[in-house]
Amino acid sequence: MYFDRIRRAFAPAGRFVDRSYSNTVGNMSYKIYTPKGVGRKHTALLVMLHGCRQTPEDFAIGTRMNELADEHGFLVVYPAQSSAANPLNCWNWFAEKDQARDGGEPSLIAGITRQVALDHRIDARQIFVAGLSAGGAMAVILAVTHPELFAAVGVHSGLPYGAAHDSASALAAMRGNGGPQSGTSSPASRVTPTIVFHGDYDTTVDVSNGIAIVDQAVSRAERAVGPMQKTSRERMSPGGRVYTTTVYHRPDTPSLVEYWVVHGAGHAWSGGSPLGSFTDATGPDASAQMVRFFLAQRNAVPRLANA
């Protein structure tokens, strides 16, 4: 079993290749995983944003997302942050220029997404984005600045939109001492279904940030669809982690917001492979739950414009 996991991690069934993208902002490398048997047909696309000190290859192994792509038949794109842009390979979610629609890193990542979607005839209703830590914070930014592009967002151990405006405020926000800055209310004009995972023993990005992401997502959704039902339940993962799920939904739709608090977990991808960095194999499978959440949106009521 162990050696089979290694084989699948390093030799997936499909193609995992390097690509690059350029626009007026700059250029960015990325990897794209195409499952075996997926040709030029309408399918789904998931954009995965790694955390600090990670690479696309490491993130793919740790999350096992390519294995899920094989199972469900979707493409996965892994944009790569360069050390020239950030010495720790962090996405610059805290810089004001990288929180805007038409500038900085959001422009490049959105451009990659559009190019891949065009090349592979991706169904526009099935383009999703997810990330860990700094990647989770950037996923939130993309969902807010490009709501017409991303049908849903997954955030693991990330931060809310507008949580910081420079390095100092970023550190404060990560410790739970910050909050969205004045004048940074969400400019999103559509509902973006959101699933959030966070460990309540996270000493790198305080769990209060997960709560803030959920609050922002619920507020945007309720402005569009009205009050939602809220249900919470505590469970235990096969690995022994206790976790609490809180689900927000309307009677006639799939859940629009989900919050998974993994009790006792630190700054790590829940249910991830120990072959990757920043993973916690004992928790519920965040990758599988995000994919389940994303694909459930395919047949949902079309995204509604905020009132």
Secondary structure by P-SEA (a helix, b strand, c coil): caaaaaaaaccccbbbbbbbbbcccccccbbbbbcccccccbbbbbbbbbcccccaaaaaaaaaaaaaaaacbbbbbbbbbbccccccccccccccccccccccaaaaaaaaaaaaaaaaccccccbbbbbccaaaaaaaaaaaaccccccbbbbcccccccccccaaaaaaaaaccccccccccccccbbbbbbbbbbcccccccaaaaaaaaaaaaaaaaacccbbbbbbbbbcccccccbbbbbbbcccccccbbbbbbcccccccccccccccccccccccaaaaaaaaaaaacccccccccc
